[in-house]
Structures are given as structure tokens and as C-alpha cells.
């Protein structure tokens, strides 16, 4: 798994990021957007598509 493009919430309490994971076969790789607490807890998958989902950002 590789995590990238982190974006912090305005209060710094949460992070949204993209993650690439799955098989070593490029055809089976998934890329989705996740969120978690800034301390690394409560990781939540925000997207679950058969397409590439990335570049999540906080907008307030």
C-alpha cells in the first residue's frame, strides 16, 4: 500500500489522502480516498469505485 497527497482539515484534526493498494498486477490495483484522525486512528475508506479515485482535499 502507498499513501500520498495528504490534505489536512482546517483544524488539523483530520487528514484525507489517496492510497494505492492491491495485487502486484497493475490491472488489479485500486486507488481510493481515505480519511483518518491526525493521530493515525479511525481510518475510513471514503470511496469504493472500480475507477481511480484520488486527490481528495478538505474544503471549508
C-alpha distance matrix in Angstrom:
0.0 3.8 6.7 10.1 13.7 14.6 18.0 20.2 22.9 26.4 27.1 23.9 23.1 20.0 17.0 15.5 12.4 10.3 6.6 5.5 4.4 7.2 9.6 10.2 13.1 12.8 15.1 12.8 9.7 9.7 9.6 11.1 12.6 12.4 15.0 15.6 18.6 18.8 18.9 15.4 17.0 17.4 14.0 15.0 13.6 16.2 15.9 15.6 17.0 17.1 16.9 14.6 14.7 14.0 16.1 17.1 19.8 22.3 25.8 28.7
3.8 0.0 3.8 6.6 10.4 11.7 15.3 17.8 20.8 24.1 25.1 21.8 21.6 18.5 15.2 13.8 10.3 8.3 5.5 5.2 6.6 10.0 12.3 12.2 14.8 13.7 16.2 14.6 11.1 10.7 9.4 10.9 11.7 11.9 14.3 15.1 17.8 17.5 18.1 15.0 17.2 17.9 14.5 15.6 14.3 16.2 16.0 16.5 17.6 17.9 17.0 14.0 13.8 12.2 13.7 15.0 17.4 20.1 23.6 26.6
6.7 3.8 0.0 3.8 7.3 8.0 11.6 14.0 17.0 20.3 21.3 18.2 18.1 15.0 11.5 10.2 6.7 5.7 4.3 6.5 8.8 12.6 15.4 15.8 18.0 16.4 18.6 17.0 13.3 11.9 9.5 9.8 9.5 9.3 11.2 12.0 14.7 14.2 15.4 12.5 14.9 15.6 12.3 13.4 12.5 14.1 14.5 15.8 17.2 18.2 17.0 13.8 12.7 10.4 11.1 12.0 14.0 16.5 20.0 22.9
10.1 6.6 3.8 0.0 3.8 5.7 9.4 12.3 15.6 18.6 20.1 17.1 17.8 14.8 11.0 9.5 6.0 5.4 6.3 8.4 11.6 15.3 18.0 18.0 19.8 17.7 19.9 18.8 15.0 13.5 10.5 10.7 9.8 10.4 11.9 13.2 15.6 14.6 16.5 14.3 16.9 17.6 14.5 15.3 14.3 14.9 15.2 17.1 18.1 19.1 17.2 13.6 12.2 9.1 8.7 10.2 11.8 14.6 17.9 21.0
13.7 10.4 7.3 3.8 0.0 3.8 6.5 10.0 13.2 15.9 17.9 15.3 16.5 13.6 9.9 8.2 5.5 6.1 8.7 11.2 14.6 18.3 21.1 21.2 22.6 20.1 22.0 21.2 17.4 15.5 12.0 11.5 9.8 10.8 11.6 13.4 15.5 14.4 17.0 15.4 18.0 18.4 15.6 15.9 15.0 14.7 15.2 17.7 18.5 19.9 17.6 14.0 11.9 8.3 6.4 7.8 8.6 11.6 14.7 17.8
14.6 11.7 8.0 5.7 3.8 0.0 3.8 6.6 10.0 12.9 14.5 11.7 12.8 10.0 6.3 5.7 4.4 7.1 9.8 13.0 16.0 19.7 22.8 23.3 25.0 22.8 24.6 23.3 19.6 17.3 13.8 12.5 9.9 9.6 9.3 10.4 12.0 10.7 13.5 12.3 14.9 15.6 13.2 14.0 14.0 13.8 15.3 18.1 19.6 21.6 19.6 16.3 13.7 10.3 8.3 7.9 7.8 9.7 13.2 15.8
18.0 15.3 11.6 9.4 6.5 3.8 0.0 3.8 6.8 9.4 11.6 9.4 10.9 8.4 5.5 5.3 6.3 9.5 12.7 16.1 19.0 22.7 25.9 26.7 28.2 25.8 27.2 26.0 22.4 19.7 16.1 14.2 10.9 10.6 9.3 10.7 11.7 10.5 14.0 13.6 15.7 16.0 14.2 14.5 14.8 13.9 15.7 19.0 20.5 22.9 20.9 17.8 14.7 11.5 8.8 7.2 5.3 6.3 9.7 12.1
20.2 17.8 14.0 12.3 10.0 6.6 3.8 0.0 3.8 6.4 7.9 5.6 7.5 5.8 4.5 6.5 8.8 12.5 15.3 18.9 21.5 25.1 28.5 29.4 31.1 29.0 30.4 28.9 25.3 22.6 19.1 16.8 13.3 12.0 9.6 9.8 9.6 8.0 11.8 12.3 14.3 14.8 13.9 14.7 15.9 15.1 17.6 21.1 23.0 25.7 24.0 21.1 17.8 14.9 12.4 10.2 7.7 6.6 9.8 11.1
22.9 20.8 17.0 15.6 13.2 10.0 6.8 3.8 0.0 3.8 5.4 5.1 6.3 5.3 6.2 7.9 11.2 14.8 17.7 21.4 23.8 27.3 30.8 32.1 33.6 31.5 32.5 30.9 27.5 24.4 21.0 18.3 14.5 13.1 10.1 10.4 9.7 9.1 12.9 13.8 14.9 14.8 14.5 14.8 16.3 15.0 17.9 21.5 23.6 26.7 25.1 22.7 19.1 16.6 14.2 11.2 8.4 5.6 7.9 8.2
26.4 24.1 20.3 18.6 15.9 12.9 9.4 6.4 3.8 0.0 3.8 5.5 7.8 8.5 9.8 11.6 14.7 18.2 21.3 24.9 27.5 31.0 34.5 35.6 37.1 34.8 36.0 34.5 31.0 28.0 24.5 21.8 18.1 16.9 13.9 14.0 12.7 11.6 15.2 16.8 17.9 18.0 18.1 18.4 20.0 18.5 21.3 25.0 27.0 30.0 28.3 25.8 22.2 19.6 16.8 14.1 10.8 7.6 8.3 7.3
27.1 25.1 21.3 20.1 17.9 14.5 11.6 7.9 5.4 3.8 0.0 3.8 5.5 7.8 10.2 12.9 16.1 19.9 22.5 26.3 28.5 31.9 35.5 36.7 38.5 36.5 37.7 35.9 32.5 29.5 26.2 23.4 19.7 17.8 14.3 13.4 11.2 10.1 13.2 15.4 16.3 16.7 17.6 18.4 20.6 19.7 22.8 26.4 28.7 31.9 30.5 28.1 24.5 22.0 19.5 16.7 13.7 10.6 11.7 10.2
23.9 21.8 18.2 17.1 15.3 11.7 9.4 5.6 5.1 5.5 3.8 0.0 3.8 5.8 7.6 10.9 13.7 17.5 19.8 23.5 25.7 29.2 32.6 33.7 35.7 33.9 35.3 33.5 30.0 27.2 24.0 21.5 17.9 15.8 12.5 11.2 8.9 6.9 10.1 12.3 13.8 14.8 15.4 16.8 19.0 18.6 21.7 25.1 27.5 30.4 29.0 26.3 23.0 20.3 17.9 15.4 12.9 10.5 12.8 12.4
23.1 21.6 18.1 17.8 16.5 12.8 10.9 7.5 6.3 7.8 5.5 3.8 0.0 3.8 7.2 10.6 13.6 17.4 19.3 23.1 24.8 28.1 31.6 33.0 35.1 33.6 34.8 32.6 29.3 26.4 23.5 20.7 17.1 14.4 10.8 8.8 5.9 5.1 8.0 10.2 10.8 11.6 12.8 14.3 17.0 16.9 20.3 23.6 26.3 29.4 28.5 26.1 22.7 20.5 18.7 15.8 13.9 11.5 14.0 13.5
20.0 18.5 15.0 14.8 13.6 10.0 8.4 5.8 5.3 8.5 7.8 5.8 3.8 0.0 3.8 6.9 10.1 13.7 15.8 19.6 21.3 24.6 28.2 29.7 31.6 30.0 31.1 28.9 25.7 22.7 19.7 16.9 13.3 10.6 7.0 5.7 4.4 4.8 8.3 8.9 9.6 9.7 9.9 11.0 13.4 13.3 16.6 19.8 22.6 25.6 24.7 22.4 18.9 16.8 15.4 12.4 11.1 9.2 12.3 12.8
17.0 15.2 11.5 11.0 9.9 6.3 5.5 4.5 6.2 9.8 10.2 7.6 7.2 3.8 0.0 3.8 6.5 10.2 12.4 16.2 18.3 21.7 25.2 26.5 28.4 26.6 27.9 25.9 22.5 19.6 16.5 14.0 10.5 8.3 5.5 5.4 6.2 5.9 9.3 8.8 10.4 10.6 9.5 10.5 12.0 11.9 14.7 17.9 20.3 23.1 21.9 19.3 16.0 13.6 12.1 9.6 8.8 8.3 11.9 13.5
15.5 13.8 10.2 9.5 8.2 5.7 5.3 6.5 7.9 11.6 12.9 10.9 10.6 6.9 3.8 0.0 3.8 7.2 10.0 13.7 16.0 19.4 23.0 24.4 25.8 23.8 24.8 23.0 19.7 16.6 13.3 10.6 7.0 5.6 4.2 6.6 8.9 9.5 12.5 11.1 12.3 11.7 9.5 9.3 9.7 9.0 11.4 14.7 16.8 19.5 18.2 15.6 12.3 10.0 8.8 6.2 6.5 7.2 10.9 13.3
12.4 10.3 6.7 6.0 5.5 4.4 6.3 8.8 11.2 14.7 16.1 13.7 13.6 10.1 6.5 3.8 0.0 3.8 6.6 10.2 12.9 16.5 19.9 21.0 22.5 20.4 21.7 20.1 16.5 13.8 10.4 8.5 5.7 5.5 6.3 8.5 11.3 11.4 14.0 11.9 13.6 13.4 10.4 10.4 9.8 9.8 11.1 13.8 15.6 17.7 16.2 13.2 10.4 7.7 7.1 6.1 7.8 9.9 13.5 16.4
10.3 8.3 5.7 5.4 6.1 7.1 9.5 12.5 14.8 18.2 19.9 17.5 17.4 13.7 10.2 7.2 3.8 0.0 3.8 6.9 10.0 13.5 16.7 17.7 18.9 16.7 17.9 16.5 12.9 10.3 6.8 5.7 4.5 6.2 8.8 11.3 14.5 14.9 17.0 14.4 16.0 15.5 12.0 11.5 9.7 9.8 9.8 11.9 13.0 14.7 13.0 9.8 7.6 5.1 6.3 6.8 9.8 12.6 15.9 19.1
6.6 5.5 4.3 6.3 8.7 9.8 12.7 15.3 17.7 21.3 22.5 19.8 19.3 15.8 12.4 10.0 6.6 3.8 0.0 3.8 6.3 10.0 13.3 14.4 16.0 14.2 15.7 13.8 10.2 8.0 5.5 5.7 6.4 7.2 10.3 12.2 15.6 16.1 17.5 14.3 15.8 15.4 11.7 11.6 9.6 11.0 10.7 11.6 12.9 14.0 13.0 10.1 9.0 7.7 9.8 10.5 13.5 16.2 19.5 22.6
5.5 5.2 6.5 8.4 11.2 13.0 16.1 18.9 21.4 24.9 26.3 23.5 23.1 19.6 16.2 13.7 10.2 6.9 3.8 0.0 3.8 7.2 10.0 10.8 12.2 10.5 12.2 10.6 6.8 5.7 4.4 6.9 9.2 10.6 13.9 15.8 19.2 19.7 20.8 17.5 18.9 18.6 14.8 14.6 12.1 13.6 12.3 12.3 12.8 12.8 11.9 9.2 9.6 9.1 11.8 13.3 16.6 19.5 22.7 26.0
4.4 6.6 8.8 11.6 14.6 16.0 19.0 21.5 23.8 27.5 28.5 25.7 24.8 21.3 18.3 16.0 12.9 10.0 6.3 3.8 0.0 3.8 7.0 8.7 10.5 9.9 11.5 8.9 5.7 5.5 6.5 8.6 11.3 12.0 15.3 16.8 20.2 21.1 21.6 18.0 19.0 18.5 14.8 14.7 12.3 14.6 13.3 12.3 13.2 12.9 13.0 11.3 12.0 12.3 15.3 16.3 19.6 22.3 25.6 28.7
7.2 10.0 12.6 15.3 18.3 19.7 22.7 25.1 27.3 31.0 31.9 29.2 28.1 24.6 21.7 19.4 16.5 13.5 10.0 7.2 3.8 0.0 3.8 6.7 8.1 8.7 9.6 6.4 4.8 6.0 8.8 11.0 14.1 14.9 18.3 19.8 23.2 24.4 24.6 20.9 21.5 20.8 17.3 16.9 14.3 16.7 15.0 13.1 13.6 12.5 13.5 12.7 14.1 15.2 18.5 19.5 23.0 25.6 28.8 31.9
9.6 12.3 15.4 18.0 21.1 22.8 25.9 28.5 30.8 34.5 35.5 32.6 31.6 28.2 25.2 23.0 19.9 16.7 13.3 10.0 7.0 3.8 0.0 3.8 5.1 7.2 8.3 5.6 5.8 8.6 11.7 14.4 17.7 18.6 22.1 23.4 26.8 27.8 27.9 24.2 24.9 24.4 20.9 20.6 18.1 20.3 18.4 16.2 16.2 14.3 15.4 14.9 16.9 18.1 21.3 22.8 26.3 29.1 32.2 35.4
10.2 12.2 15.8 18.0 21.2 23.3 26.7 29.4 32.1 35.6 36.7 33.7 33.0 29.7 26.5 24.4 21.0 17.7 14.4 10.8 8.7 6.7 3.8 0.0 3.8 6.1 8.6 7.5 7.2 10.7 13.1 16.4 19.5 20.6 24.0 25.3 28.5 29.0 29.1 25.5 26.7 26.6 23.1 23.2 20.7 22.9 20.9 19.1 18.8 16.8 17.2 16.1 18.4 19.1 22.0 24.0 27.3 30.3 33.5 36.8
13.1 14.8 18.0 19.8 22.6 25.0 28.2 31.1 33.6 37.1 38.5 35.7 35.1 31.6 28.4 25.8 22.5 18.9 16.0 12.2 10.5 8.1 5.1 3.8 0.0 3.8 5.4 5.5 6.7 10.5 13.4 16.8 20.3 22.0 25.5 27.3 30.7 31.4 31.8 28.2 29.3 28.8 25.2 24.7 21.8 23.5 21.1 18.9 17.9 15.2 15.7 15.2 18.1 19.3 22.5 24.6 28.1 31.3 34.2 37.6
12.8 13.7 16.4 17.7 20.1 22.8 25.8 29.0 31.5 34.8 36.5 33.9 33.6 30.0 26.6 23.8 20.4 16.7 14.2 10.5 9.9 8.7 7.2 6.1 3.8 0.0 3.8 5.4 5.3 8.8 11.1 14.8 18.2 20.4 24.0 26.1 29.6 30.2 31.0 27.6 28.8 28.3 24.5 23.8 20.7 21.9 19.2 17.5 16.0 13.4 13.0 12.2 15.3 16.4 19.5 21.9 25.4 28.8 31.4 35.0
15.1 16.2 18.6 19.9 22.0 24.6 27.2 30.4 32.5 36.0 37.7 35.3 34.8 31.1 27.9 24.8 21.7 17.9 15.7 12.2 11.5 9.6 8.3 8.6 5.4 3.8 0.0 3.8 5.8 8.7 11.5 14.9 18.6 21.0 24.7 27.1 30.8 31.7 32.7 29.2 30.0 29.0 25.3 24.0 20.7 21.5 18.5 16.2 14.3 11.1 11.3 11.6 15.0 16.9 20.3 22.5 26.2 29.5 31.9 35.4
12.8 14.6 17.0 18.8 21.2 23.3 26.0 28.9 30.9 34.5 35.9 33.5 32.6 28.9 25.9 23.0 20.1 16.5 13.8 10.6 8.9 6.4 5.6 7.5 5.5 5.4 3.8 0.0 3.8 6.5 10.1 13.0 16.7 18.6 22.4 24.6 28.2 29.4 30.2 26.5 27.1 26.0 22.3 21.1 17.9 19.2 16.4 13.9 12.6 9.9 11.0 11.4 14.2 16.2 19.8 21.5 25.2 28.2 30.8 34.2
9.7 11.1 13.3 15.0 17.4 19.6 22.4 25.3 27.5 31.0 32.5 30.0 29.3 25.7 22.5 19.7 16.5 12.9 10.2 6.8 5.7 4.8 5.8 7.2 6.7 5.3 5.8 3.8 0.0 3.8 6.8 10.1 13.7 15.6 19.3 21.5 25.1 26.1 27.0 23.4 24.3 23.4 19.6 18.7 15.5 16.9 14.4 12.6 11.8 9.8 10.0 9.2 11.6 13.0 16.5 18.2 21.9 25.0 27.7 31.1
9.7 10.7 11.9 13.5 15.5 17.3 19.7 22.6 24.4 28.0 29.5 27.2 26.4 22.7 19.6 16.6 13.8 10.3 8.0 5.7 5.5 6.0 8.6 10.7 10.5 8.8 8.7 6.5 3.8 0.0 3.8 6.5 10.2 12.3 16.1 18.6 22.3 23.5 24.7 21.2 21.8 20.6 16.8 15.4 12.1 13.1 10.6 9.0 8.5 7.6 7.7 6.8 8.4 10.2 13.9 15.1 18.8 21.7 24.5 27.8
9.6 9.4 9.5 10.5 12.0 13.8 16.1 19.1 21.0 24.5 26.2 24.0 23.5 19.7 16.5 13.3 10.4 6.8 5.5 4.4 6.5 8.8 11.7 13.1 13.4 11.1 11.5 10.1 6.8 3.8 0.0 3.8 7.1 9.8 13.5 16.2 19.9 20.9 22.5 19.3 20.2 19.1 15.3 13.9 10.7 11.2 9.0 8.8 8.7 8.9 7.7 5.2 5.6 6.5 10.1 11.5 15.2 18.2 20.9 24.3
11.1 10.9 9.8 10.7 11.5 12.5 14.2 16.8 18.3 21.8 23.4 21.5 20.7 16.9 14.0 10.6 8.5 5.7 5.7 6.9 8.6 11.0 14.4 16.4 16.8 14.8 14.9 13.0 10.1 6.5 3.8 0.0 3.8 6.6 10.3 13.4 17.1 18.5 20.4 17.3 17.8 16.3 12.6 10.7 7.4 7.4 5.5 6.5 7.5 9.4 8.5 6.6 4.7 5.8 9.1 9.2 12.8 15.4 18.2 21.4
12.6 11.7 9.5 9.8 9.8 9.9 10.9 13.3 14.5 18.1 19.7 17.9 17.1 13.3 10.5 7.0 5.7 4.5 6.4 9.2 11.3 14.1 17.7 19.5 20.3 18.2 18.6 16.7 13.7 10.2 7.1 3.8 0.0 3.8 7.0 10.5 14.0 15.4 17.7 15.0 15.6 14.0 10.6 8.8 6.3 5.5 5.5 8.3 10.0 12.6 11.5 9.3 6.2 5.6 7.5 6.2 9.6 11.9 14.8 17.8
12.4 11.9 9.3 10.4 10.8 9.6 10.6 12.0 13.1 16.9 17.8 15.8 14.4 10.6 8.3 5.6 5.5 6.2 7.2 10.6 12.0 14.9 18.6 20.6 22.0 20.4 21.0 18.6 15.6 12.3 9.8 6.6 3.8 0.0 3.8 6.9 10.6 12.4 14.3 11.6 11.8 10.2 6.8 5.5 4.4 5.2 7.3 9.8 12.6 15.3 14.8 12.9 9.9 9.1 10.3 8.2 10.6 11.9 15.2 17.7
15.0 14.3 11.2 11.9 11.6 9.3 9.3 9.6 10.1 13.9 14.3 12.5 10.8 7.0 5.5 4.2 6.3 8.8 10.3 13.9 15.3 18.3 22.1 24.0 25.5 24.0 24.7 22.4 19.3 16.1 13.5 10.3 7.0 3.8 0.0 3.8 7.2 9.3 11.5 9.5 9.5 8.0 5.7 5.2 6.6 6.9 10.1 13.0 15.9 18.9 18.4 16.4 13.1 11.8 11.9 9.1 10.1 10.2 13.6 15.5
15.6 15.1 12.0 13.2 13.4 10.4 10.7 9.8 10.4 14.0 13.4 11.2 8.8 5.7 5.4 6.6 8.5 11.3 12.2 15.8 16.8 19.8 23.4 25.3 27.3 26.1 27.1 24.6 21.5 18.6 16.2 13.4 10.5 6.9 3.8 0.0 3.8 6.4 8.0 6.1 6.0 5.3 4.3 6.2 8.9 10.2 13.5 16.0 19.1 22.0 21.7 19.7 16.6 15.2 15.0 12.4 12.8 12.3 15.8 17.0
18.6 17.8 14.7 15.6 15.5 12.0 11.7 9.6 9.7 12.7 11.2 8.9 5.9 4.4 6.2 8.9 11.3 14.5 15.6 19.2 20.2 23.2 26.8 28.5 30.7 29.6 30.8 28.2 25.1 22.3 19.9 17.1 14.0 10.6 7.2 3.8 0.0 3.8 5.3 5.4 5.2 5.9 7.1 9.4 12.5 13.5 17.0 19.7 22.8 25.8 25.4 23.3 20.1 18.4 17.7 15.0 14.5 13.2 16.4 17.0
18.8 17.5 14.2 14.6 14.4 10.7 10.5 8.0 9.1 11.6 10.1 6.9 5.1 4.8 5.9 9.5 11.4 14.9 16.1 19.7 21.1 24.4 27.8 29.0 31.4 30.2 31.7 29.4 26.1 23.5 20.9 18.5 15.4 12.4 9.3 6.4 3.8 0.0 3.8 5.4 7.4 9.3 9.9 12.5 15.2 16.1 19.3 22.1 24.9 27.6 26.9 24.3 21.3 19.0 17.7 15.5 14.5 13.3 16.6 17.2
18.9 18.1 15.4 16.5 17.0 13.5 14.0 11.8 12.9 15.2 13.2 10.1 8.0 8.3 9.3 12.5 14.0 17.0 17.5 20.8 21.6 24.6 27.9 29.1 31.8 31.0 32.7 30.2 27.0 24.7 22.5 20.4 17.7 14.3 11.5 8.0 5.3 3.8 0.0 3.8 5.7 8.9 10.2 13.5 16.5 18.1 21.3 23.6 26.7 29.3 28.9 26.4 23.7 21.5 20.7 18.6 18.1 17.1 20.4 20.8
15.4 15.0 12.5 14.3 15.4 12.3 13.6 12.3 13.8 16.8 15.4 12.3 10.2 8.9 8.8 11.1 11.9 14.4 14.3 17.5 18.0 20.9 24.2 25.5 28.2 27.6 29.2 26.5 23.4 21.2 19.3 17.3 15.0 11.6 9.5 6.1 5.4 5.4 3.8 0.0 3.8 7.0 7.2 10.8 13.5 15.7 18.6 20.6 23.7 26.1 25.9 23.5 21.0 19.1 18.9 17.1 17.3 16.9 20.5 21.6
17.0 17.2 14.9 16.9 18.0 14.9 15.7 14.3 14.9 17.9 16.3 13.8 10.8 9.6 10.4 12.3 13.6 16.0 15.8 18.9 19.0 21.5 24.9 26.7 29.3 28.8 30.0 27.1 24.3 21.8 20.2 17.8 15.6 11.8 9.5 6.0 5.2 7.4 5.7 3.8 0.0 3.8 5.8 9.3 12.6 14.9 18.1 19.9 23.3 26.0 26.2 24.3 21.7 20.4 20.6 18.2 18.6 17.9 21.3 22.0
17.4 17.9 15.6 17.6 18.4 15.6 16.0 14.8 14.8 18.0 16.7 14.8 11.6 9.7 10.6 11.7 13.4 15.5 15.4 18.6 18.5 20.8 24.4 26.6 28.8 28.3 29.0 26.0 23.4 20.6 19.1 16.3 14.0 10.2 8.0 5.3 5.9 9.3 8.9 7.0 3.8 0.0 3.8 6.3 10.0 12.2 15.5 17.3 20.9 23.8 24.3 22.8 20.0 19.3 19.8 17.1 17.8 17.0 20.1 20.9
14.0 14.5 12.3 14.5 15.6 13.2 14.2 13.9 14.5 18.1 17.6 15.4 12.8 9.9 9.5 9.5 10.4 12.0 11.7 14.8 14.8 17.3 20.9 23.1 25.2 24.5 25.3 22.3 19.6 16.8 15.3 12.6 10.6 6.8 5.7 4.3 7.1 9.9 10.2 7.2 5.8 3.8 0.0 3.8 6.9 9.5 12.5 14.1 17.6 20.3 20.7 19.1 16.5 15.9 16.7 14.4 15.8 15.7 19.1 20.6
15.0 15.6 13.4 15.3 15.9 14.0 14.5 14.7 14.8 18.4 18.4 16.8 14.3 11.0 10.5 9.3 10.4 11.5 11.6 14.6 14.7 16.9 20.6 23.2 24.7 23.8 24.0 21.1 18.7 15.4 13.9 10.7 8.8 5.5 5.2 6.2 9.4 12.5 13.5 10.8 9.3 6.3 3.8 0.0 3.8 6.1 9.3 11.0 14.6 17.7 18.2 17.1 14.3 14.3 15.6 13.0 14.7 14.8 17.8 19.5
13.6 14.3 12.5 14.3 15.0 14.0 14.8 15.9 16.3 20.0 20.6 19.0 17.0 13.4 12.0 9.7 9.8 9.7 9.6 12.1 12.3 14.3 18.1 20.7 21.8 20.7 20.7 17.9 15.5 12.1 10.7 7.4 6.3 4.4 6.6 8.9 12.5 15.2 16.5 13.5 12.6 10.0 6.9 3.8 0.0 3.8 5.8 7.3 10.9 13.9 14.5 13.6 11.0 11.7 13.6 11.6 14.2 15.1 18.0 20.2
16.2 16.2 14.1 14.9 14.7 13.8 13.9 15.1 15.0 18.5 19.7 18.6 16.9 13.3 11.9 9.0 9.8 9.8 11.0 13.6 14.6 16.7 20.3 22.9 23.5 21.9 21.5 19.2 16.9 13.1 11.2 7.4 5.5 5.2 6.9 10.2 13.5 16.1 18.1 15.7 14.9 12.2 9.5 6.1 3.8 0.0 3.8 6.9 9.9 13.4 13.5 12.7 9.5 10.4 11.9 9.4 11.9 12.8 15.2 17.5
15.9 16.0 14.5 15.2 15.2 15.3 15.7 17.6 17.9 21.3 22.8 21.7 20.3 16.6 14.7 11.4 11.1 9.8 10.7 12.3 13.3 15.0 18.4 20.9 21.1 19.2 18.5 16.4 14.4 10.6 9.0 5.5 5.5 7.3 10.1 13.5 17.0 19.3 21.3 18.6 18.1 15.5 12.5 9.3 5.8 3.8 0.0 3.8 6.1 9.7 9.8 9.6 6.9 8.9 11.5 9.9 13.2 14.8 16.9 19.6
15.6 16.5 15.8 17.1 17.7 18.1 19.0 21.1 21.5 25.0 26.4 25.1 23.6 19.8 17.9 14.7 13.8 11.9 11.6 12.3 12.3 13.1 16.2 19.1 18.9 17.5 16.2 13.9 12.6 9.0 8.8 6.5 8.3 9.8 13.0 16.0 19.7 22.1 23.6 20.6 19.9 17.3 14.1 11.0 7.3 6.9 3.8 0.0 3.8 7.0 8.5 9.4 8.1 11.0 14.2 13.3 16.8 18.6 20.7 23.4
17.0 17.6 17.2 18.1 18.5 19.6 20.5 23.0 23.6 27.0 28.7 27.5 26.3 22.6 20.3 16.8 15.6 13.0 12.9 12.8 13.2 13.6 16.2 18.8 17.9 16.0 14.3 12.6 11.8 8.5 8.7 7.5 10.0 12.6 15.9 19.1 22.8 24.9 26.7 23.7 23.3 20.9 17.6 14.6 10.9 9.9 6.1 3.8 0.0 3.8 5.2 7.3 7.2 10.8 14.2 14.1 17.7 20.0 21.8 24.8
17.1 17.9 18.2 19.1 19.9 21.6 22.9 25.7 26.7 30.0 31.9 30.4 29.4 25.6 23.1 19.5 17.7 14.7 14.0 12.8 12.9 12.5 14.3 16.8 15.2 13.4 11.1 9.9 9.8 7.6 8.9 9.4 12.6 15.3 18.9 22.0 25.8 27.6 29.3 26.1 26.0 23.8 20.3 17.7 13.9 13.4 9.7 7.0 3.8 0.0 3.8 6.9 8.7 12.3 15.9 16.6 20.3 23.0 24.8 28.0
16.9 17.0 17.0 17.2 17.6 19.6 20.9 24.0 25.1 28.3 30.5 29.0 28.5 24.7 21.9 18.2 16.2 13.0 13.0 11.9 13.0 13.5 15.4 17.2 15.7 13.0 11.3 11.0 10.0 7.7 7.7 8.5 11.5 14.8 18.4 21.7 25.4 26.9 28.9 25.9 26.2 24.3 20.7 18.2 14.5 13.5 9.8 8.5 5.2 3.8 0.0 3.8 6.2 9.6 13.1 14.4 18.1 21.0 22.7 26.1
14.6 14.0 13.8 13.6 14.0 16.3 17.8 21.1 22.7 25.8 28.1 26.3 26.1 22.4 19.3 15.6 13.2 9.8 10.1 9.2 11.3 12.7 14.9 16.1 15.2 12.2 11.6 11.4 9.2 6.8 5.2 6.6 9.3 12.9 16.4 19.7 23.3 24.3 26.4 23.5 24.3 22.8 19.1 17.1 13.6 12.7 9.6 9.4 7.3 6.9 3.8 0.0 3.8 6.4 9.9 11.8 15.4 18.7 20.7 24.2
14.7 13.8 12.7 12.2 11.9 13.7 14.7 17.8 19.1 22.2 24.5 23.0 22.7 18.9 16.0 12.3 10.4 7.6 9.0 9.6 12.0 14.1 16.9 18.4 18.1 15.3 15.0 14.2 11.6 8.4 5.6 4.7 6.2 9.9 13.1 16.6 20.1 21.3 23.7 21.0 21.7 20.0 16.5 14.3 11.0 9.5 6.9 8.1 7.2 8.7 6.2 3.8 0.0 3.8 7.3 8.3 12.0 15.1 17.1 20.6
14.0 12.2 10.4 9.1 8.3 10.3 11.5 14.9 16.6 19.6 22.0 20.3 20.5 16.8 13.6 10.0 7.7 5.1 7.7 9.1 12.3 15.2 18.1 19.1 19.3 16.4 16.9 16.2 13.0 10.2 6.5 5.8 5.6 9.1 11.8 15.2 18.4 19.0 21.5 19.1 20.4 19.3 15.9 14.3 11.7 10.4 8.9 11.0 10.8 12.3 9.6 6.4 3.8 0.0 3.8 5.7 9.3 12.8 15.1 18.7
16.1 13.7 11.1 8.7 6.4 8.3 8.8 12.4 14.2 16.8 19.5 17.9 18.7 15.4 12.1 8.8 7.1 6.3 9.8 11.8 15.3 18.5 21.3 22.0 22.5 19.5 20.3 19.8 16.5 13.9 10.1 9.1 7.5 10.3 11.9 15.0 17.7 17.7 20.7 18.9 20.6 19.8 16.7 15.6 13.6 11.9 11.5 14.2 14.2 15.9 13.1 9.9 7.3 3.8 0.0 3.8 6.4 10.1 12.3 16.0
17.1 15.0 12.0 10.2 7.8 7.9 7.2 10.2 11.2 14.1 16.7 15.4 15.8 12.4 9.6 6.2 6.1 6.8 10.5 13.3 16.3 19.5 22.8 24.0 24.6 21.9 22.5 21.5 18.2 15.1 11.5 9.2 6.2 8.2 9.1 12.4 15.0 15.5 18.6 17.1 18.2 17.1 14.4 13.0 11.6 9.4 9.9 13.3 14.1 16.6 14.4 11.8 8.3 5.7 3.8 0.0 3.8 7.0 9.6 13.1
19.8 17.4 14.0 11.8 8.6 7.8 5.3 7.7 8.4 10.8 13.7 12.9 13.9 11.1 8.8 6.5 7.8 9.8 13.5 16.6 19.6 23.0 26.3 27.3 28.1 25.4 26.2 25.2 21.9 18.8 15.2 12.8 9.6 10.6 10.1 12.8 14.5 14.5 18.1 17.3 18.6 17.8 15.8 14.7 14.2 11.9 13.2 16.8 17.7 20.3 18.1 15.4 12.0 9.3 6.4 3.8 0.0 3.8 6.4 9.8
22.3 20.1 16.5 14.6 11.6 9.7 6.3 6.6 5.6 7.6 10.6 10.5 11.5 9.2 8.3 7.2 9.9 12.6 16.2 19.5 22.3 25.6 29.1 30.3 31.3 28.8 29.5 28.2 25.0 21.7 18.2 15.4 11.9 11.9 10.2 12.3 13.2 13.3 17.1 16.9 17.9 17.0 15.7 14.8 15.1 12.8 14.8 18.6 20.0 23.0 21.0 18.7 15.1 12.8 10.1 7.0 3.8 0.0 3.8 6.5
25.8 23.6 20.0 17.9 14.7 13.2 9.7 9.8 7.9 8.3 11.7 12.8 14.0 12.3 11.9 10.9 13.5 15.9 19.5 22.7 25.6 28.8 32.2 33.5 34.2 31.4 31.9 30.8 27.7 24.5 20.9 18.2 14.8 15.2 13.6 15.8 16.4 16.6 20.4 20.5 21.3 20.1 19.1 17.8 18.0 15.2 16.9 20.7 21.8 24.8 22.7 20.7 17.1 15.1 12.3 9.6 6.4 3.8 0.0 3.8
28.7 26.6 22.9 21.0 17.8 15.8 12.1 11.1 8.2 7.3 10.2 12.4 13.5 12.8 13.5 13.3 16.4 19.1 22.6 26.0 28.7 31.9 35.4 36.8 37.6 35.0 35.4 34.2 31.1 27.8 24.3 21.4 17.8 17.7 15.5 17.0 17.0 17.2 20.8 21.6 22.0 20.9 20.6 19.5 20.2 17.5 19.6 23.4 24.8 28.0 26.1 24.2 20.6 18.7 16.0 13.1 9.8 6.5 3.8 0.0
